[in-house]
Amino acid sequence: MRLIFKLCILALAGFLLLPLSAPSMTAGGPDSSHVPAAVTETVADLSRFCVRQPDARTALQSAGAVARDLAGIAYRYLDSQYGTAKQNKEPSVTEAAAR
């Protein structure tokens, strides 16, 4: 959890610094007429990624499986903490202390 928090902080810092280092659009930067071609090339490149890197497919599949498992764990935890009393099988901490 700490690693995810650190990665989020680093990503936020990167996004904050990105506009400072990007070239100015008014100083001869790219114009909007090149955007559709760039998007088309990017989509075509991403669609060929798994063909170029067969090992990446298995890595992405295992990362997806881990992410799905972690999402399930997080869902069950949040449901046990914030779910309604009828759905919880265990009493909450305050209910257990009152007994």
Contacts in CASP RR format, 6 or more apart in sequence:
PFRMAT RR
TARGET T0000
AUTHOR 0000-0000-0000
METHOD contacts of the structure
MODEL  1
MRLIFKLCILALAGFLLLPLSAPSMTAGGPDSSHVPAAVTETVADLSRFC
VRQPDARTALQSAGAVARDLAGIAYRYLDSQYGTAKQNKEPSVTEAAAR
23 29 0 8 1.000
49 56 0 8 1.000
50 56 0 8 1.000
50 57 0 8 1.000
50 60 0 8 1.000
79 87 0 8 1.000
80 88 0 8 1.000
80 90 0 8 1.000
85 92 0 8 1.000
91 99 0 8 1.000
END
